[in-house]
Amino acid sequence: MTLRDVRTPEQALVYITDCNLATVAHMSMLKSKKKGEFARQISIAQTAVDWMLSMKVDMSGTRAEDVVSGYDGNVRKWAEKQR
């Protein structure tokens, strides 16, 4: 999904969550990172994934789908495997 494809609030949540998870994945690969900022990004992503699950938002084809299907919805576990 690209920014141009966003037409609904659900799609907006999917798009922003996927962007945030991309940031988490990038930060997880850095040798030197501010741990507090990394933890904050993980927390934001976790909240977004939790909201998507509770609202039953379709996350097909997104990083959030990978977090939910492969890591039981746990963003921190997912981030550890992104290294």
Secondary structure as GFF3:
##gff-version 3
##sequence-region A 1 83
A	DSSP	three_ten_helix	3	5	.	.	.	ID=ss1
A	DSSP	alpha_helix	9	29	.	.	.	ID=ss2
A	DSSP	alpha_helix	35	54	.	.	.	ID=ss3
A	DSSP	alpha_helix	63	71	.	.	.	ID=ss4
A	DSSP	alpha_helix	75	80	.	.	.	ID=ss5
###
